[in-house]
Amino acid sequence: MTRLSVEMLAADAPEPITSAGHAQLGIAVLAGIAVIVLLITKFKLHAFLSLTIGSLALGAIAGAPLDKVLLSFSAGLGSTVAGVGVLIALGAILGKMLADSGGADQIVDTILAKAGGRSMPWAMVLIASVIGLPLFFEVGIVLLIPVVLMVAKRGNYSLMRIGIPALAGLSVMHGLVPPHPGPLVAIDAVGADLGVTLALGVLVAIPTVIIAGPVFSKYAARWVDVPAPEKMVPQRASEELDKRPGFGATLFTVLLPVILMLAKALVDIVVDDPENPVQRVFDVIGAPMIALLASVLVGIFTLLRPAGFSKERISPLVEKSLMPIAGILLIVGAGGGFKQTLIDTGVGQMVLDISEDWAIPALLLAWLIAVVIRLATGSATVATVSAAGLVAPLAADMSTTHAALLVLAIGAGSLFFSHVNDAGFWMVKEYFGLSVGQNIKTWSVMETIISVVAGGLVLLLSLVI
């Protein structure tokens, strides 16, 4: 970024709510993040409360009037929830429909029936990537664990040879591919185009998941050669159903939002005329809310009805799908509030100045910031929303593709080295019956590979597009 572009951005930026210099702002940022980390890790406070208190601490130490800090935080929370809240809700509904109808099991069983031997790790990556598109990471793990254990036992595979590819597929989707909450929040924060981010995210995700999944699983299986634990396999949803939806219909329903959003991005590039009727139609049907809403409505007929769900059962299913995401929405919203507080206190401009003085590529800076927050808090979502707030001003001078790559750099950094302060670390350890050391050698290393490979690919893409 040139000195001229930095000065232009400074001229366009709103007046900060504090007159603090760079040194004081730097201390305020470090203190605000330290408060968040301390509250999450030491005092086990919920991330929503931690982000709220951290935002107030940031503003106070930066010398901003607390009434203006409250206004900044509230505005950021409101705009973030308005931007991505409905999308997260629709994604949760689609995921619940996929799980409860047996559609997820149908995809799994169909792909497994076609795979065997050496192709099984690749089949697990494919299953996890498809299932992981509309599902939150934790839900995806719960859905896939029975499959991983079953395949490992029946095929006499090392648990790592089957489990690592499945976990890699879920994790890559979670960090890099919308409509997951993390990428959506980053897209909203930096003003990136969702369709372009989705297309580039898939482009980065494919080689990343291959390296971190089937390739790394060979080494993970040697380092930690354990069988599937002898414990009761959780019951699958379809075992309670008389019938379940077809494979083709289920796959179409899952991929429909992706198809519509990518179609919009393609038409925008090819037509490139906002007044063109065709582009206007695709701008509507490819909008994230419409694409996900269409998938949910289609799912009623392709997933729920074939599984025997009556009209009376649909409303309770939707209600149950929305309850677990309350915490996620609050964390995402508070992250948006923290982001706005960072911007309004002038931290965004400070980051612009530092990136110019240090000559650090914006994408690398975004990745490093997300890595540090991920290591400190253990939460990929907190790392994403916080890093997005810090580097959002950098996107103002970027092309559409580079703004999308900024989002992916943040997402890649947010996955770096999951360890003992990450809930996902303990989920994997307990489900697979691993020791802490074994989990670090496999799961933690896999997450680091995803982060480094994806970050490297993002930097490489930035040089060629």
C-alpha positions in Angstrom: 0.0 0.0 0.0 1.5 3.3 -1.0 1.8 6.4 1.2 -0.6 8.2 -1.1 -3.3 5.6 -0.7 -2.8 5.6 3.1 -3.3 9.4 3.1 -6.5 9.0 1.0 -7.9 6.5 3.3 -7.1 8.7 6.3 -9.0 11.6 4.6 -12.1 9.4 4.1 -12.1 7.8 7.6 -14.5 9.1 10.2 -13.2 11.2 13.0 -11.9 8.9 15.8 -13.7 9.1 19.2 -10.3 9.6 20.9 -7.2 11.7 20.3 -4.8 9.0 21.5 -1.5 8.6 19.7 -0.2 5.3 18.3 1.6 4.3 21.4 -1.5 4.7 23.6 -3.7 2.9 21.0 -1.2 0.1 20.8 -1.3 -0.4 24.5 -5.1 -0.2 24.4 -5.3 -2.9 21.8 -2.9 -5.2 23.7 -4.7 -4.6 26.9 -8.2 -5.2 25.3 -7.0 -8.5 23.7 -5.3 -9.4 27.0 -8.5 -8.9 28.9 -10.4 -11.1 26.4 -7.8 -13.8 26.6 -7.6 -13.7 30.4 -11.4 -13.8 30.9 -11.8 -16.7 28.4 -8.8 -18.8 29.5 -8.3 -18.1 33.2 -11.9 -17.2 34.4 -13.7 -19.4 31.8 -16.1 -16.6 31.0 -18.2 -16.9 27.9 -16.7 -15.3 24.8 -19.7 -13.0 24.4 -19.1 -11.4 27.9 -15.3 -11.5 27.4 -15.5 -9.6 24.1 -18.0 -7.1 25.5 -15.7 -6.3 28.5 -12.6 -6.3 26.4 -14.2 -3.7 24.1 -15.0 -1.4 27.0 -11.4 -1.9 28.4 -10.0 -1.0 24.9 -12.0 2.2 24.7 -11.3 3.2 28.3 -7.5 2.8 28.0 -7.5 4.5 24.6 -9.0 7.6 26.4 -12.4 7.5 24.6 -15.5 8.7 26.4 -17.4 5.6 27.6 -20.7 6.7 26.2 -19.2 6.8 22.7 -17.5 3.5 23.3 -20.9 2.0 24.1 -22.4 3.5 21.0 -19.6 2.1 18.8 -19.9 -1.4 20.4 -23.7 -1.4 20.0 -23.5 -0.2 16.4 -21.0 -2.8 15.5 -23.0 -5.6 17.2 -26.2 -4.5 15.5 -24.7 -4.2 12.0 -22.9 -7.6 12.3 -25.9 -9.5 13.4 -28.0 -7.8 10.8 -25.4 -8.8 8.2 -24.8 -12.4 9.1 -27.4 -13.4 11.7 -30.1 -14.5 9.3 -27.5 -16.5 7.3 -26.2 -18.3 10.4 -29.8 -19.1 11.3 -30.7 -20.4 7.8 -27.5 -22.5 7.8 -28.4 -24.0 11.2 -31.9 -24.9 9.9 -30.4 -26.6 6.8 -27.9 -28.5 8.8 -30.6 -29.8 11.2 -32.8 -30.9 8.3 -29.8 -32.7 6.8 -29.1 -34.5 10.0 -32.6 -35.4 11.2 -33.9 -36.5 7.9 -31.1 -39.0 7.4 -29.8 -37.1 4.4 -26.3 -36.9 5.9 -26.3 -40.6 6.5 -27.5 -41.2 2.9 -24.5 -39.2 1.5 -22.1 -41.0 3.8 -23.4 -44.5 3.0 -23.6 -43.9 -0.8 -20.0 -42.7 -1.0 -18.7 -45.4 1.3 -20.4 -48.1 -0.8 -18.3 -46.9 -3.8 -15.0 -46.7 -1.8 -12.7 -49.2 -0.3 -9.0 -49.9 0.4 -6.7 -47.0 -0.4 -9.5 -44.8 -1.6 -11.2 -44.8 1.8 -9.3 -41.7 3.2 -10.2 -39.8 0.1 -13.8 -40.9 0.5 -13.8 -39.6 4.1 -12.5 -36.2 2.9 -15.2 -36.0 0.3 -17.9 -36.9 2.8 -16.7 -34.4 5.4 -16.4 -31.6 2.9 -19.9 -32.1 1.5 -21.5 -32.6 4.9 -19.4 -29.8 6.4 -20.7 -27.1 3.9 -23.9 -26.3 5.8 -22.9 -27.7 9.3 -21.1 -26.1 12.2 -17.9 -27.8 13.0 -19.1 -29.3 16.3 -22.3 -30.7 14.7 -20.2 -32.1 11.9 -18.0 -34.0 14.3 -21.0 -35.5 16.1 -22.5 -36.6 12.8 -19.3 -38.1 11.4 -17.8 -39.8 14.5 -20.1 -42.9 14.2 -19.1 -43.2 10.5 -15.3 -42.8 11.3 -15.5 -45.5 14.1 -17.6 -47.8 12.0 -15.3 -47.6 8.9 -12.1 -48.0 11.1 -13.5 -51.1 12.8 -15.0 -52.8 9.8 -12.1 -52.1 7.5 -9.4 -52.7 10.2 -7.9 -49.2 9.5 -5.8 -47.1 11.8 -8.2 -44.6 13.4 -6.0 -41.7 12.3 -6.0 -42.9 8.6 -9.7 -42.5 8.6 -10.3 -39.8 11.2 -7.8 -37.2 10.1 -9.2 -36.8 6.6 -12.7 -36.4 8.0 -11.5 -33.8 10.5 -9.6 -32.0 7.8 -12.6 -31.8 5.6 -14.7 -30.3 8.3 -12.1 -27.9 9.5 -11.2 -26.5 6.1 -14.9 -25.8 5.4 -15.3 -24.2 8.8 -12.4 -21.8 8.3 -12.4 -21.0 4.6 -15.8 -21.5 3.0 -18.9 -19.5 3.6 -21.7 -19.8 4.7 -19.8 -20.7 7.9 -20.0 -18.0 10.6 -16.3 -17.1 10.6 -15.9 -16.4 6.9 -19.3 -14.6 6.8 -18.2 -12.2 9.6 -14.9 -11.5 7.9 -16.6 -10.9 4.6 -19.0 -8.5 6.3 -16.2 -6.7 8.2 -13.9 -6.1 5.2 -16.7 -5.6 2.6 -15.6 -8.5 0.4 -17.7 -10.0 -2.3 -19.2 -13.3 -1.0 -19.4 -15.0 -4.4 -15.7 -14.3 -5.2 -14.7 -15.3 -1.7 -16.6 -18.5 -2.0 -15.0 -19.3 -5.4 -11.5 -18.5 -4.1 -12.2 -20.3 -0.9 -13.0 -23.5 -2.7 -9.9 -23.1 -4.9 -7.7 -22.8 -1.8 -9.6 -25.5 0.1 -9.1 -28.3 -2.3 -5.3 -28.6 -2.2 -5.3 -27.7 1.5 -7.6 -30.5 2.5 -5.7 -33.0 0.3 -2.4 -32.2 2.0 -3.8 -32.0 5.6 -6.2 -35.0 5.1 -5.2 -38.1 3.1 -1.5 -37.1 2.7 -0.9 -36.2 6.4 -3.0 -39.1 7.7 -0.3 -41.5 6.4 2.2 -39.9 8.8 -0.3 -39.4 11.6 -1.2 -43.1 11.5 2.5 -44.0 12.0 3.0 -41.5 14.8 -0.2 -42.5 16.6 -1.2 -46.1 15.6 -4.5 -46.6 17.5 -7.6 -48.6 16.7 -11.1 -47.3 17.0 -11.9 -47.1 20.7 -14.0 -50.0 22.1 -17.0 -48.0 23.2 -20.6 -47.6 22.2 -21.0 -46.0 18.8 -23.6 -43.2 18.9 -26.9 -43.9 17.2 -27.3 -42.5 13.7 -30.4 -40.4 12.9 -31.5 -42.7 10.1 -31.7 -45.7 12.4 -34.9 -44.2 13.8 -36.4 -43.6 10.3 -38.4 -45.9 8.1 -37.0 -44.2 5.0 -34.7 -41.4 4.1 -34.1 -39.0 1.2 -32.3 -40.0 -2.0 -28.6 -39.3 -2.6 -29.1 -37.1 -5.6 -31.8 -35.0 -4.0 -29.8 -34.6 -0.8 -26.6 -33.6 -2.6 -28.5 -31.1 -4.7 -30.1 -29.5 -1.6 -26.7 -29.2 0.1 -25.0 -27.7 -2.9 -27.8 -25.4 -4.0 -26.7 -22.3 -2.0 -23.1 -22.7 -3.4 -24.4 -23.1 -6.9 -26.6 -20.0 -6.7 -23.8 -17.8 -5.1 -21.2 -19.0 -7.6 -23.6 -18.4 -10.5 -24.1 -14.8 -9.3 -20.4 -14.2 -9.1 -19.9 -15.7 -12.6 -22.7 -13.6 -14.1 -21.3 -10.4 -12.4 -18.0 -11.1 -14.1 -19.3 -12.0 -17.6 -22.1 -9.5 -17.9 -20.6 -6.7 -15.7 -23.7 -4.4 -16.1 -25.7 -3.7 -13.0 -28.7 -2.6 -15.2 -28.7 -5.8 -17.2 -31.9 -7.8 -16.4 -30.1 -11.1 -16.3 -27.5 -9.8 -13.9 -30.2 -8.2 -11.7 -32.0 -11.6 -11.5 -28.9 -13.4 -10.5 -28.0 -10.6 -8.0 -31.2 -11.5 -6.2 -31.2 -15.3 -6.4 -27.5 -15.4 -5.7 -27.7 -13.2 -2.7 -26.6 -15.3 0.4 -29.9 -15.0 2.2 -32.0 -15.9 -0.8 -29.7 -18.8 -1.8 -29.8 -20.3 1.7 -33.5 -19.7 2.1 -34.1 -21.4 -1.3 -32.1 -24.4 0.0 -34.1 -24.6 3.2 -37.4 -24.4 1.3 -36.3 -27.0 -1.2 -35.1 -29.2 1.7 -38.6 -29.4 3.0 -39.6 -31.3 -0.1 -36.3 -33.2 -0.8 -35.2 -34.1 2.7 -38.1 -33.9 5.2 -41.0 -35.1 3.2 -39.2 -38.2 1.9 -38.2 -39.0 5.4 -41.8 -39.0 6.5 -41.9 -35.7 8.3 -45.4 -34.3 8.6 -46.1 -30.5 8.5 -46.5 -30.6 12.3 -42.9 -31.8 12.8 -41.3 -29.1 10.6 -41.8 -26.2 13.0 -40.4 -28.0 16.1 -37.4 -29.0 14.0 -36.7 -25.4 13.0 -37.1 -24.3 16.6 -34.6 -26.9 17.8 -32.1 -25.9 15.1 -32.1 -22.3 16.3 -31.6 -22.8 20.0 -28.0 -24.0 19.9 -26.9 -21.0 17.7 -27.8 -18.3 20.3 -24.3 -18.4 21.7 -22.7 -18.3 18.3 -24.8 -15.3 17.3 -23.9 -13.4 20.5 -20.2 -14.2 20.1 -20.3 -13.0 16.4 -22.2 -9.9 17.4 -19.9 -9.0 20.2 -17.0 -9.6 17.8 -18.6 -7.1 15.5 -18.9 -4.7 18.4 -15.2 -5.2 19.2 -14.3 -4.6 15.6 -16.3 -1.3 15.5 -14.6 -0.1 18.7 -11.2 -0.8 17.2 -12.1 1.2 14.1 -13.8 4.1 15.9 -10.9 4.6 18.4 -8.5 4.9 15.4 -6.9 1.5 15.7 -7.7 0.8 12.1 -5.7 3.8 10.9 -2.9 2.8 13.2 -2.8 -0.6 11.6 -2.7 1.1 8.2 0.3 3.2 9.2 2.1 0.3 10.7 1.6 -1.9 7.7 3.0 1.0 5.6 6.0 1.7 7.8 6.9 -2.0 8.3 6.2 -2.9 4.6 4.3 -6.1 5.8 2.0 -7.5 3.1 -1.6 -7.0 4.3 -2.5 -10.6 3.8 0.5 -11.8 5.9 -0.4 -9.3 8.6 -4.0 -10.5 8.7 -2.8 -14.1 8.9 -0.3 -13.4 11.7 -2.9 -11.4 13.8 -5.4 -14.2 13.5 -2.7 -16.8 14.5 -1.8 -14.8 17.6 -5.5 -14.5 18.7 -6.2 -18.1 17.9 -3.3 -19.3 20.0 -4.3 -17.0 22.9 -8.1 -17.6 23.0 -8.4 -21.1 21.4 -11.5 -19.9 19.4 -11.3 -19.8 15.6 -14.4 -17.6 15.6 -13.0 -15.1 18.1 -9.7 -15.0 16.2 -11.6 -14.3 12.9 -13.9 -11.6 14.2 -11.1 -9.8 16.1 -8.5 -10.0 13.3 -11.1 -8.9 10.7 -11.8 -5.8 12.9 -8.1 -5.0 13.1 -7.3 -5.3 9.4 -10.6 -4.2 7.9 -9.3 -0.8 6.9 -6.7 -2.4 4.7 -9.4 -3.7 2.4 -10.5 -0.2 1.4 -7.7 0.1 -1.2 -7.9 -3.5 -2.4 -9.4 -5.1 -5.6 -12.4 -7.4 -5.2 -10.2 -10.5 -5.5 -7.6 -9.3 -2.9 -10.4 -8.3 -0.4 -11.6 -11.9 -0.8 -8.1 -13.2 -0.2 -7.8 -11.0 2.9 -10.9 -12.9 4.3 -9.2 -16.2 3.5 -5.9 -15.2 5.1 -7.8 -14.4 8.3 -9.7 -17.7 8.1 -6.4 -19.6 7.5 -4.8 -18.0 10.5 -7.7 -18.7 12.7 -7.1 -22.4 12.4 -3.5 -22.4 13.6 -2.4 -25.0 16.2 -5.5 -25.9 18.2 -4.5 -26.8 21.7 -5.8 -27.1 25.3 -7.8 -23.9 25.3 -9.9 -25.0 22.3 -13.1 -26.9 22.8 -12.6 -28.7 19.5 -9.3 -30.1 20.9 -11.1 -31.8 23.7 -14.0 -33.0 21.5 -11.5 -34.8 19.2 -9.5 -36.2 22.1 -12.5 -37.7 23.9 -14.2 -39.1 20.8 -11.1 -40.8 19.5 -9.8 -41.9 23.0 -6.4 -40.2 22.6 -4.0 -38.8 25.2 -3.2 -35.1 25.2 0.2 -35.9 23.6 -1.4 -38.1 20.9 -4.0 -35.4 20.1 -1.3 -32.7 19.7 0.7 -35.0 17.3 -2.4 -35.6 15.1 -5.2 -33.0 15.5 -3.1 -30.0 16.5 -0.5 -30.7 13.8 -3.3 -31.2 11.2 -4.8 -27.8 12.1 -1.4 -26.1 11.7 -0.9 -27.7 8.3 -4.3 -26.4 7.2 -3.4 -22.9 8.4 0.1 -22.8 6.9 -0.9 -24.4 3.5 -4.0 -22.3 3.1 -2.1 -19.1 4.1 0.7 -19.9 1.6 -1.8 -20.5 -1.2 -3.6 -17.3 -0.4 -0.2 -15.4 -0.7 0.6 -17.2 -3.9 -2.8 -16.4 -5.4 -2.3 -12.7 -4.5 0.7 -12.6 -6.8 -1.1 -14.0 -9.8 -4.6 -12.5 -9.7 
